Amino acid sequence: MSEQAEAIVWIRGERAGLGPFSGDLVDQYWRWEQDPAVLVGYGRQTPDSLENRREGYQHQARGTDDQLRFTVFDLTGEKPVPVGTATVLIDHHVRVGEFIIQLGEAASRGKGIGTEAARLTLDYAFHIANLQCVHLSVLAPNTAAIRAYEKAGFRMIGERRHSGYWLGERVGEVLMDAIPEDFPGESVVKAIVERSL
């Protein structure tokens, strides 16, 4: 996104907003994905090249029928600032999706932005995409992420043992899911639609 372009934010909470996954931000997405804290959080061991990320974006931009992809914005300042991405990979056969989020800007972590972005993504997944379950896996030592997911409406459903690495140590993954009946609080998405009618 160019410095002069105004951020497009489709869904706004108090601290976080969701807008389009944008080709203008691919270099920024790549920079976030190479942050050592993000690499460890995803259990990845190797960085990616910028060229490969740009090519990957082109593939992701074409495959929009089976995925929700958003840029996460920090709304706590004067203007919306892109700070991460949120994705739901959809299995249309059973109406479920796998949730993935990253907050690449370290200054935006620990402020409730990830929690609210996860909740807004669930809101969209349940009320627009009509999914019946959204699930995720998170490395067990990533306790900050687990707490954020719980606050957003996810519940722990199990653990996959010895399935990842955290700082060189073999660890398990916590499995979590959310269903529409458990969605916490008011729907921002429903309010947007009702205002437009």
C-alpha positions in Angstrom: 0.0 0.0 0.0 1.5 3.3 -1.0 2.1 5.9 1.7 -0.6 8.2 0.1 -3.2 5.5 -0.4 -5.9 5.5 2.3 -6.2 2.1 4.0 -9.3 0.1 3.1 -10.7 -1.4 6.3 -13.9 -3.4 5.8 -14.6 -4.6 9.3 -13.6 -2.5 12.3 -13.4 -3.4 16.0 -12.1 -1.1 18.7 -8.4 -2.0 18.3 -8.2 -4.0 15.1 -9.7 -4.0 11.6 -9.7 -6.3 8.6 -9.1 -5.2 5.1 -8.1 -6.7 1.8 -5.1 -8.9 1.3 -3.2 -6.6 -1.0 -0.5 -6.9 -3.6 0.8 -3.5 -2.5 1.7 -5.0 0.8 3.5 -8.2 -0.4 6.9 -6.9 0.6 5.6 -6.0 4.0 4.0 -9.5 4.4 7.4 -11.0 3.5 9.2 -8.9 6.0 6.8 -9.9 8.8 7.1 -13.6 7.8 10.9 -13.5 8.2 10.8 -12.1 11.8 12.5 -14.8 14.0 9.6 -14.6 16.5 7.1 -15.3 13.7 9.3 -18.1 12.3 9.4 -19.8 15.7 5.7 -19.3 16.2 4.9 -21.1 13.0 7.5 -23.8 13.7 9.4 -22.9 10.5 13.1 -23.3 10.3 14.0 -21.4 7.1 13.4 -17.9 5.8 11.8 -17.4 2.4 13.0 -15.3 -0.5 11.2 -12.1 -1.4 10.9 -13.4 -5.0 9.2 -16.6 -3.8 6.8 -14.6 -1.5 5.8 -12.4 -4.4 5.1 -15.5 -6.6 3.2 -17.1 -3.7 1.0 -14.0 -3.4 0.0 -14.3 -7.1 -1.1 -17.9 -6.4 -3.0 -16.8 -3.2 -4.7 -13.9 -5.0 -6.1 -16.3 -7.7 -7.4 -18.9 -5.2 -10.0 -16.8 -3.4 -12.9 -19.3 -3.6 -11.3 -21.6 -1.0 -9.8 -19.0 1.4 -10.5 -15.8 3.3 -7.4 -13.6 3.4 -7.3 -10.3 5.2 -4.8 -7.7 6.2 -5.0 -6.9 9.9 -4.9 -3.2 10.8 -4.0 -1.6 14.1 -6.7 1.0 14.7 -5.3 2.4 17.9 -3.5 5.4 16.3 -4.7 8.3 14.1 -4.7 6.2 10.9 -5.1 2.4 10.3 -1.7 0.8 10.1 -1.2 -2.7 8.5 0.3 -5.0 11.2 -0.4 -8.6 10.1 -2.6 -11.0 8.2 -5.4 -13.4 9.0 -6.4 -16.3 6.8 -9.1 -19.1 6.8 -8.4 -22.0 4.4 -11.9 -23.3 3.6 -13.0 -26.9 3.0 -16.3 -26.4 1.3 -17.3 -30.1 1.5 -17.8 -29.9 5.2 -18.1 -26.1 5.7 -15.0 -25.8 8.0 -11.8 -23.8 7.8 -8.3 -23.6 9.2 -7.4 -20.3 10.9 -3.9 -18.8 10.6 -2.9 -15.4 11.9 0.3 -13.5 12.1 1.0 -10.1 13.8 4.3 -9.1 12.1 4.7 -5.8 13.8 6.1 -6.6 17.3 4.8 -3.3 18.7 1.3 -4.4 18.0 1.6 -7.7 20.0 0.2 -7.8 23.5 -2.3 -5.0 22.9 -5.4 -7.2 22.1 -5.1 -6.6 18.4 -4.5 -10.2 17.5 -7.4 -11.3 19.8 -9.8 -8.8 18.1 -8.6 -9.7 14.6 -9.2 -13.4 15.3 -12.7 -12.6 16.6 -13.5 -10.4 13.6 -12.3 -13.2 11.3 -14.5 -15.7 13.1 -17.4 -13.2 12.8 -16.9 -13.1 9.0 -16.3 -16.8 8.7 -19.6 -17.7 10.5 -21.8 -14.9 9.3 -20.6 -14.3 5.7 -18.8 -17.5 4.6 -21.3 -19.6 6.7 -18.7 -21.9 8.1 -19.7 -24.4 10.8 -16.3 -24.8 12.4 -13.0 -22.9 12.3 -10.0 -24.7 13.7 -6.3 -24.1 14.3 -3.2 -25.6 15.7 -0.6 -23.7 17.8 2.7 -24.8 19.2 2.1 -25.6 22.9 4.8 -23.2 24.3 3.1 -20.2 22.5 1.0 -19.5 25.5 0.3 -15.8 24.5 -1.3 -17.0 21.3 -3.3 -19.7 23.1 -4.7 -17.0 25.5 -5.5 -14.7 22.6 -7.3 -17.5 20.8 -9.4 -18.4 23.9 -10.4 -14.7 24.3 -11.5 -14.6 20.7 -13.8 -17.6 21.1 -11.7 -20.7 20.4 -11.7 -23.7 22.7 -9.0 -26.3 23.3 -10.0 -29.7 21.9 -6.8 -31.7 22.2 -3.1 -31.9 21.6 -1.0 -33.4 18.8 2.1 -34.7 20.6 5.7 -34.3 19.3 4.5 -32.5 16.2 6.6 -29.4 16.1 9.7 -27.6 17.3 10.1 -24.5 19.5 13.6 -23.1 19.8 15.2 -26.4 19.0 13.0 -28.5 21.3 10.4 -31.1 20.2 7.0 -29.9 21.3 3.3 -30.6 20.8 0.6 -28.6 19.2 -2.6 -27.5 20.9 -5.7 -28.1 18.8 -8.5 -25.5 19.1 -11.8 -24.8 17.4 -14.7 -22.4 17.4 -18.3 -23.0 16.2 -21.1 -20.4 15.6 -23.0 -21.4 18.7 -20.0 -20.4 20.8 -19.4 -17.1 19.1 -18.9 -14.5 21.9 -20.7 -11.2 22.0 -22.3 -9.1 19.3 -21.5 -9.6 15.6 -19.8 -6.7 14.0 -20.5 -8.2 10.6 -24.3 -8.5 11.2 -24.3 -4.9 12.4 -22.6 -3.7 9.2 -25.1 -5.6 7.0 -28.1 -4.4 9.0 -27.0 -0.8 8.7 -26.8 -1.1 5.0 -30.4 -2.4 4.5 
